[in-house]
Amino acid sequence: MIDYLSQHLWQTWAVIAVICLILELTAGDFFIMCFSIGAAFACGAAAVGLGFYAQLVFFAVFTLISLFLVRPVALRYFHRHDEGRVSNADALLGRHGKVVETIQAGGFGRVQIDGDIWKAETKGDTDIPEGSNVVVVDRASTIITVEIEQ
């Protein structure tokens, strides 16, 4: 098995390149893609008959080049409108929901937003009854602060 791999090392580099591309699909930050580019160049070096250490040099050099040249261009091109994008719980601010468990003043209740139930507290000093429409005005950890929708 070792003899086969050492004689056909280009196949190993090709598999590494494909695996890195598959892993890049899960990450999406164009970091793992740079390793795939390096592995593709190492695959080419192996295919023309260069030694293992030369292949490693090709892998390292082209990975570094793509980290400093390809990745910034890809990030700028594909993520050009992401600066103001909020994610996770911060995306709840300003969203509208419906109270599914009465929110007591000074206490907690539950609010449904897009099918998810969130622990909520009221901004004011009055209770918010079940069935009321509310808007999210703040967030602390996983507890949202709501007020009655105007």
C-alpha positions as CSV (number, residue, x, y, z in Angstrom):
1,M,0.0,0.0,0.0
2,I,2.8,2.4,0.9
3,D,4.6,1.5,-2.3
4,Y,1.5,2.3,-4.3
5,L,1.0,5.7,-2.6
6,S,4.6,6.6,-3.1
7,Q,4.5,5.8,-6.8
8,H,1.1,7.5,-7.3
9,L,1.5,10.4,-4.9
10,W,-0.4,12.7,-7.3
11,Q,-3.6,10.8,-6.5
12,T,-3.1,11.5,-2.8
13,W,-2.6,15.2,-3.5
14,A,-5.8,15.2,-5.7
15,V,-7.8,13.6,-3.0
16,I,-6.5,16.1,-0.5
17,A,-7.5,18.9,-2.9
18,V,-11.0,17.6,-3.3
19,I,-11.4,17.0,0.5
20,C,-10.3,20.6,1.1
21,L,-12.9,21.9,-1.4
22,I,-15.6,19.9,0.3
23,L,-14.6,21.2,3.7
24,E,-14.6,24.7,2.3
25,L,-18.3,24.3,1.5
26,T,-19.0,23.9,5.2
27,A,-16.9,27.0,6.2
28,G,-17.3,29.5,3.4
29,D,-14.5,31.8,4.5
30,F,-12.1,30.9,1.6
31,F,-9.4,29.7,4.1
32,I,-9.5,25.9,3.4
33,M,-9.8,26.6,-0.3
34,C,-6.2,27.9,-0.2
35,F,-5.0,24.5,1.0
36,S,-6.9,23.0,-1.9
37,I,-5.1,25.3,-4.3
38,G,-1.7,24.3,-2.7
39,A,-2.6,20.6,-3.0
40,A,-3.6,21.0,-6.7
41,F,-0.2,22.5,-7.4
42,A,1.5,19.7,-5.4
43,C,-0.5,17.2,-7.5
44,G,0.9,18.8,-10.7
45,A,4.4,18.6,-9.3
46,A,3.9,15.0,-8.5
47,A,2.5,14.3,-11.9
48,V,5.6,15.6,-13.7
49,G,7.8,13.5,-11.5
50,L,9.3,15.9,-8.9
51,G,10.3,14.4,-5.5
52,F,8.2,14.4,-2.3
53,Y,10.1,17.3,-0.8
54,A,9.6,19.4,-3.9
55,Q,5.9,18.6,-3.7
56,L,5.8,19.8,-0.1
57,V,7.5,23.0,-1.2
58,F,5.0,23.5,-4.0
59,F,2.1,22.8,-1.5
60,A,3.5,25.3,1.1
61,V,4.4,28.1,-1.4
62,F,1.2,28.0,-3.4
63,T,-0.9,27.7,-0.2
64,L,0.8,30.8,1.2
65,I,0.4,32.7,-2.1
66,S,-3.3,31.9,-2.3
67,L,-3.7,32.9,1.4
68,F,-2.3,36.4,0.7
69,L,-3.5,36.9,-2.9
70,V,-6.5,34.7,-3.7
71,R,-8.4,34.8,-0.4
72,P,-8.6,38.6,0.0
73,V,-9.9,38.9,-3.6
74,A,-12.4,36.1,-3.1
75,L,-13.6,37.7,0.2
76,R,-14.0,41.1,-1.4
77,Y,-15.8,39.7,-4.4
78,F,-18.2,37.2,-2.7
79,H,-18.8,39.0,0.6
80,R,-18.9,42.6,-0.5
81,H,-22.2,43.4,1.2
82,D,-21.6,41.6,4.5
83,E,-20.2,44.5,6.6
84,G,-23.5,45.5,8.0
85,R,-25.1,42.1,8.2
86,V,-26.1,40.8,11.6
87,S,-26.4,37.2,12.5
88,N,-27.7,34.9,15.2
89,A,-29.6,36.6,18.0
90,D,-28.6,40.1,16.9
91,A,-30.8,39.6,13.8
92,L,-33.8,39.5,16.1
93,L,-33.6,43.3,16.9
94,G,-36.6,45.0,15.2
95,R,-38.3,41.7,14.4
96,H,-42.0,41.2,15.2
97,G,-43.5,38.4,17.1
98,K,-46.5,37.1,19.0
99,V,-46.7,36.5,22.8
100,V,-47.4,32.9,23.5
101,E,-47.1,33.1,27.3
102,T,-48.0,36.3,29.2
103,I,-45.0,38.5,30.0
104,Q,-45.3,39.8,33.6
105,A,-43.9,43.2,34.4
106,G,-40.6,42.5,36.1
107,G,-40.8,38.9,35.1
108,F,-40.5,36.8,32.0
109,G,-42.8,35.3,29.4
110,R,-42.4,33.7,25.9
111,V,-42.6,35.2,22.5
112,Q,-42.8,33.3,19.2
113,I,-40.7,34.7,16.3
114,D,-40.7,32.8,13.0
115,G,-41.6,29.6,14.7
116,D,-38.9,29.9,17.5
117,I,-39.9,30.5,21.1
118,W,-37.8,33.0,23.0
119,K,-37.8,33.9,26.6
120,A,-38.8,37.6,26.8
121,E,-39.2,40.4,29.3
122,T,-41.2,43.6,28.9
123,K,-39.6,47.0,28.4
124,G,-42.4,48.8,30.3
125,D,-44.1,48.4,33.7
126,T,-47.2,46.7,32.3
127,D,-47.9,43.1,31.6
128,I,-48.2,42.0,28.0
129,P,-51.0,39.5,27.6
130,E,-50.8,36.3,25.5
131,G,-51.7,36.9,21.8
132,S,-50.3,40.4,21.7
133,N,-48.1,41.5,18.8
134,V,-44.7,42.7,19.9
135,V,-41.5,44.1,18.5
136,V,-38.0,43.2,19.8
137,V,-36.1,46.2,21.1
138,D,-33.2,44.7,22.9
139,R,-31.4,41.5,23.7
140,A,-29.3,40.2,26.6
141,S,-27.9,36.8,26.0
142,T,-30.9,34.7,25.0
143,I,-33.5,36.8,26.7
144,I,-35.1,39.4,24.4
145,T,-36.8,42.6,25.5
146,V,-40.0,43.5,23.8
147,E,-42.7,46.2,23.7
148,I,-46.2,46.1,22.3
149,E,-46.3,46.8,18.6
150,Q,-47.7,50.2,17.7
